[in-house]
């Protein structure tokens, strides 16, 4: 093979990172692949824009067809983002027998199955490692390293923005708004942080992880999502006091062939491997029946880490090209989707309640729990905050989500309960 | 392809794990590979031994040639251990065009290059993921996930026995002998723990990691080794006080095309991702120029985790067989070996000294450091332990190993210094 020719859709920070890595590692890549790599064409929106990498002007184009319909291009690298238009481009590229590498989690969470099927039909490779947890080779580890294991649980800190914010809130006592502003100034959070702080970004990644880890097509709508905007300083203080660390955790569990997937603020036992994943870092914890606990830790975003993942995927595509075996390793979901019902989802919960500081109220509250079969592991009765108001903090034993929601509904209806101030999932034991 | 036929050299706990996983995951493996897997022959030393897995007697043999010279066997899985005999068996198997999967770190550290070269010459696959950090897909991540990155540093907790012992000593204040006994009772340490506690086991794994990560043939003799047997309670207390955690760390650094590899008890900053890897767990921390910090965490040993890694390697071999591309992806070291000299190895060091409690002694000691250009970051002067003896604890700034060794030699020669009680490498900042 003379040289492998690449077309790049997009030249933002990640795209520029891909160009830089390919340029700086020609020798290493040649050694690994056996033939040189050439960037043939790059789609940009503005030909004249000043960039921090130098690319000859005749490599740039504003017309996507110059790439996806270009017979000289072997592999399309998609780093332009977006969903609908991008999906059309990539389907067309696959139809034209071009292999695809993408970093686009939104696209994969919504149209992953369609794109993978199109790739298999056209004998093309289609890789998307960079779409989850930027620099961490987690998809590869799920597909290959744990290929013979039965994965039953995955937990991920898969959004760097929220992890940064929660770290600052927990460790430095920063209020949410201050931590968010800091994250924005450092470039970890966008001007409109909604998708991050409401948990949507993490939910997309968990859908991708669950689909791959459980070999079952999990859609974004299947992921129960709760963001971090309502977490208060008090919650974090109680968490610490009880031996927990608050993290935005994506959880995917497979049990009796049924799956639950959620993203929610979770109190993690301090001794859990994920509890010490701080700042903007990501990590994915995987539990397999045979292997037991493993965890993959690294940068979840950033132009160079993400570009590293993309180029790693590219290397596999190119090795496959040299060997003539592209499109032979695409694994589509094997099992029919079965989701757990709330009565089948078990967890421990943390609940903080403001109630009337009166005789009998506490007994009323605990009797609601016992009425629904939810037993309590920890109870903190706290000094009255305001006149007439008692703060009660409870941690349950394992209970079904159904029962727990029933408890909450009855508590809300109770005259003597002012507010359920907060409620979080709990993983692990805290101080026992 | 009708079925892929496997020969197993060894049927200890790991071998039994491989048999169990293959038997329990036939459907999943079939889905991934596209054809069934059959265990054809298993080498054992005793045909009549009672085992916890049932294998028909005609599958067992005491003659290795029934496997390595058997024309019906496609892949040899080596889980018998040992070096010289095993090496001969595997070379013969490769000559007979059989692919090989091994979990044997001693073999790989000593004869890895020879075996990989023989595999490439015979068009065979040769994988050894399970030889380093049992259940963690670290070799795969280095070869594939970080394939386009320039890896400059690897740090590993790659021996579960010593990590268990140090965790018990640090967290529970157990003396070394008690922690070792506990590890032996739990099956984490062998009756003769020498290879673990003296760091040799870790050194073999670091040689394998460095060879792969830096693409440079690093031999066991190139690894500087120090074990954990001399670590005292006092050392652990000072470590904690200064904001460090004591771990047996394998370090491999690449700088200016030169490499240093060592295994030694190291004071790690509490905030380092490796500092919270406890008990029998292993982890490998990898720093790449583009990706930044990543870490891979999981069980370092155990029959099922190790067997998971072996079967994952097997799956790759079998996919390659189906595609007809075996032996095409073996990467032999690209760069000539260049080792750093002591004058080129820079680190911080912790030093604990017993000296005469007299006027001027402290000034004498610090002047030796400054004479050799080694500046001090932290100094603890401690209450006199015994009459006339002062305990002095120092942490240096970055210094060359050469300069640090010269300082130690001069201190030893000093009349007023009784003993250098302990000396450790330091990584990170501790309490600053």
Interface residues (C-beta under 8 A of the other chain):
Chain A: X17 X21 X22 X25 X28 X29 X31 X32 X129 X135 X136 X137 X140 X141 X144 X145 X146 X147 X148 X149 X150 X215 X271 X273 X276 X277 X278 X281 X288 X290 X291 X292 X293 X294 X295 X296 X297 X298 X299 X302 X304 X305 X307 X308 X309 X311 X312 X314 X315 X316 X319 X322 X323 X325 X328 X329 X331 X334
Chain B: X17 X21 X22 X25 X28 X29 X31 X32 X129 X135 X136 X137 X140 X141 X144 X145 X146 X147 X148 X149 X150 X215 X271 X273 X276 X277 X278 X281 X288 X290 X291 X292 X293 X294 X295 X296 X297 X298 X299 X302 X304 X305 X307 X308 X309 X311 X312 X314 X315 X316 X319 X322 X323 X325 X328 X329 X331 X334
